[in-house]
Amino acid sequence: MKRYLFLALTVMTLLSAQAQTAKQVLDKTAAIVGRKGGSSASFHMSNPKQGSTSGTISIKGAKFFASTPEAKVWFDGKTQWAYMASTDEVNISSPTQAEQMTMNPYTFITLYNTGYTTTMKTVGGQYQVHLVAQNKKRTVKEMYITINKNYLPTHIKMFNGKVWLDIKVSNFKAQNQPDSKFRFSQKLCPGAEIIDLR
């Protein structure tokens, strides 16, 4: 009996240490990616429903600006402006967390502390952190984040209950970003029709 109790305690300790290690890795990653001055990166995003696209993203706290050949999205932490090249329209909205995540792969830097169970393993010399929502009603139910030894994310996969969104990240740069970069100006898309959906 003592042997089984010892074994059970050892397994529980290892699982607890693994979860703590996953959080430590995410904490270090969040500190780098979410640096106060901001940062930028390139990305390639794909899912079975919408196909794939590549672009660049700049972030600063909750703010982001993402640019692809099909669209440009500005988010100042509250309001989002989405310019669609195909229709020459700018849609203004107040996006949900899930909607923000479809354009900002770095949303996980605050998400992991809000009701997700974390585990981690090493894959190809990188950390792979697995997040599972404790509340099954969460829009983002599951997520995998692959992080290199410099604590930079290289691959993010998130599941919203219907499809997996796959995002590869590269060319990360710690660069100060002006606040003006995250707000839309009519000068950026002259002639575009503005549609307020708030």
C-alpha positions as CSV (number, residue, x, y, z in Angstrom):
1,M,0.0,0.0,0.0
2,K,2.8,2.4,0.9
3,R,4.4,1.6,-2.5
4,Y,1.3,2.6,-4.4
5,L,0.8,5.7,-2.3
6,F,4.4,6.8,-3.0
7,L,4.0,6.1,-6.7
8,A,0.7,8.1,-6.8
9,L,2.4,11.0,-4.9
10,T,5.4,10.9,-7.3
11,V,3.1,11.0,-10.4
12,M,1.1,13.9,-8.9
13,T,4.3,15.8,-8.2
14,L,5.6,15.2,-11.7
15,L,2.3,16.4,-13.3
16,S,2.3,19.4,-11.0
17,A,5.9,20.3,-11.9
18,Q,5.1,19.9,-15.6
19,A,2.1,22.2,-15.4
20,Q,4.2,24.7,-13.5
21,T,7.0,24.5,-16.1
22,A,4.5,25.1,-18.9
23,K,3.3,28.2,-17.1
24,Q,6.9,29.4,-16.6
25,V,7.6,28.9,-20.3
26,L,4.4,30.9,-21.2
27,D,5.3,33.6,-18.6
28,K,8.7,34.1,-20.2
29,T,7.2,34.0,-23.7
30,A,4.6,36.6,-22.7
31,A,7.2,38.9,-21.2
32,I,9.2,38.9,-24.5
33,V,6.3,39.0,-27.0
34,G,4.2,41.4,-24.9
35,R,7.0,43.8,-24.1
36,K,5.8,47.3,-23.2
37,G,7.2,49.0,-26.4
38,G,5.7,46.4,-28.8
39,S,6.9,43.9,-31.3
40,S,6.3,42.6,-34.9
41,A,6.5,39.4,-36.8
42,S,5.5,37.6,-40.0
43,F,2.9,34.9,-40.1
44,H,1.2,32.2,-42.3
45,M,-2.3,31.3,-41.3
46,S,-4.6,28.6,-42.6
47,N,-7.8,26.7,-41.8
48,P,-10.0,24.3,-43.8
49,K,-12.8,26.8,-44.3
50,Q,-11.1,29.9,-45.3
51,G,-7.9,28.7,-46.9
52,S,-4.6,30.3,-46.2
53,T,-2.8,33.7,-46.2
54,S,0.4,35.3,-45.1
55,G,1.2,38.6,-43.7
56,T,2.8,40.7,-41.0
57,I,1.6,41.7,-37.5
58,S,2.6,44.5,-35.0
59,I,1.4,44.3,-31.4
60,K,1.6,46.4,-28.3
61,G,-0.3,45.1,-25.3
62,A,-3.8,44.2,-26.4
63,K,-3.4,46.4,-29.6
64,F,-2.5,45.0,-33.0
65,F,-2.2,45.8,-36.6
66,A,-2.3,42.8,-39.1
67,S,-1.7,43.1,-42.8
68,T,-2.3,40.5,-45.5
69,P,-2.9,40.9,-49.3
70,E,-6.6,40.4,-48.7
71,A,-7.1,42.6,-45.6
72,K,-5.7,45.0,-43.1
73,V,-6.9,45.0,-39.5
74,W,-6.3,47.7,-36.8
75,F,-7.3,47.1,-33.2
76,D,-6.7,49.7,-30.5
77,G,-7.7,47.5,-27.6
78,K,-11.4,48.3,-27.9
79,T,-12.4,49.1,-31.6
80,Q,-11.4,47.1,-34.7
81,W,-11.2,48.4,-38.2
82,A,-11.1,45.7,-40.9
83,Y,-10.3,46.8,-44.5
84,M,-11.2,44.2,-47.1
85,A,-9.4,44.8,-50.4
86,S,-12.0,42.9,-52.5
87,T,-14.8,45.2,-51.5
88,D,-12.9,48.4,-50.7
89,E,-14.8,48.5,-47.4
90,V,-13.8,49.2,-43.8
91,N,-15.9,47.4,-41.2
92,I,-15.8,48.9,-37.7
93,S,-16.6,46.5,-34.8
94,S,-16.0,45.6,-31.2
95,P,-14.7,42.1,-31.6
96,T,-15.0,39.2,-29.3
97,Q,-11.9,37.5,-27.9
98,A,-12.3,34.7,-30.5
99,E,-12.6,37.2,-33.3
100,Q,-9.4,38.9,-32.2
101,M,-7.6,35.6,-32.1
102,T,-8.3,34.9,-35.8
103,M,-6.2,37.9,-36.7
104,N,-3.8,38.2,-33.7
105,P,-2.0,34.9,-33.0
106,Y,-0.4,36.5,-30.0
107,T,-3.6,36.8,-28.0
108,F,-2.5,33.7,-26.1
109,I,0.0,35.8,-24.1
110,T,-3.0,36.9,-21.9
111,L,-5.4,34.0,-22.6
112,Y,-3.4,31.2,-20.8
113,N,-4.0,32.8,-17.4
114,T,-7.8,32.8,-17.7
115,G,-9.2,29.4,-17.1
116,Y,-7.0,27.0,-19.1
117,T,-5.2,23.8,-18.0
118,T,-1.7,23.7,-19.3
119,T,0.7,20.8,-20.0
120,M,3.9,20.7,-21.9
121,K,6.3,18.4,-23.7
122,T,9.4,18.8,-25.9
123,V,9.0,18.3,-29.6
124,G,11.9,18.7,-32.0
125,G,13.9,20.6,-29.4
126,Q,11.1,23.1,-28.8
127,Y,8.5,23.4,-26.1
128,Q,5.0,22.4,-27.0
129,V,2.4,23.8,-24.6
130,H,-1.1,22.4,-24.7
131,L,-3.9,24.5,-23.3
132,V,-7.4,23.1,-22.7
133,A,-10.3,25.3,-21.6
134,Q,-11.7,24.4,-18.2
135,N,-15.1,25.8,-19.3
136,K,-16.3,23.9,-22.3
137,K,-18.4,26.9,-23.4
138,R,-15.2,28.9,-24.2
139,T,-14.9,29.9,-27.8
140,V,-11.3,28.7,-28.0
141,K,-11.5,25.3,-26.5
142,E,-8.0,24.0,-27.1
143,M,-4.7,25.4,-28.2
144,Y,-1.1,24.2,-28.9
145,I,1.7,26.7,-28.8
146,T,5.2,25.7,-30.0
147,I,7.9,27.8,-28.4
148,N,11.6,27.8,-29.2
149,K,14.4,27.9,-26.6
150,N,14.6,31.7,-26.9
151,Y,11.0,31.8,-25.7
152,L,9.5,32.9,-29.0
153,P,6.4,31.2,-30.4
154,T,7.0,29.5,-33.8
155,H,3.7,27.7,-34.3
156,I,0.2,28.2,-32.9
157,K,-2.8,25.9,-33.4
158,M,-6.2,26.8,-31.9
159,F,-9.5,24.9,-32.0
160,N,-12.9,26.7,-31.7
161,G,-15.0,23.6,-31.6
162,K,-15.4,23.4,-35.4
163,V,-12.0,23.9,-37.1
164,W,-8.4,24.1,-36.3
165,L,-6.7,27.4,-37.1
166,D,-3.0,26.9,-37.9
167,I,-0.5,29.8,-37.6
168,K,3.2,29.7,-38.3
169,V,5.2,32.7,-36.9
170,S,8.6,33.9,-38.1
171,N,10.8,37.0,-38.1
172,F,9.9,38.1,-34.6
173,K,11.4,41.6,-33.8
174,A,11.2,43.5,-30.5
175,Q,10.5,46.9,-32.0
176,N,8.8,49.9,-30.4
177,Q,5.4,50.6,-32.0
178,P,3.7,54.0,-32.0
179,D,0.1,53.9,-30.7
180,S,-1.1,55.5,-33.9
181,K,-0.2,52.3,-35.8
182,F,-3.2,50.6,-34.2
183,R,-5.9,53.1,-35.2
184,F,-7.4,53.4,-38.6
185,S,-7.2,56.7,-40.5
186,Q,-9.2,57.4,-43.7
187,K,-6.0,58.5,-45.3
188,L,-4.8,54.9,-45.3
189,C,-7.7,53.7,-47.5
190,P,-9.0,56.8,-49.4
191,G,-12.3,56.2,-51.1
192,A,-13.1,53.1,-49.0
193,E,-16.7,52.8,-47.7
194,I,-16.9,52.9,-43.9
195,I,-19.5,50.5,-42.3
196,D,-20.0,50.8,-38.6
197,L,-21.2,47.4,-37.2
198,R,-20.9,48.3,-33.5
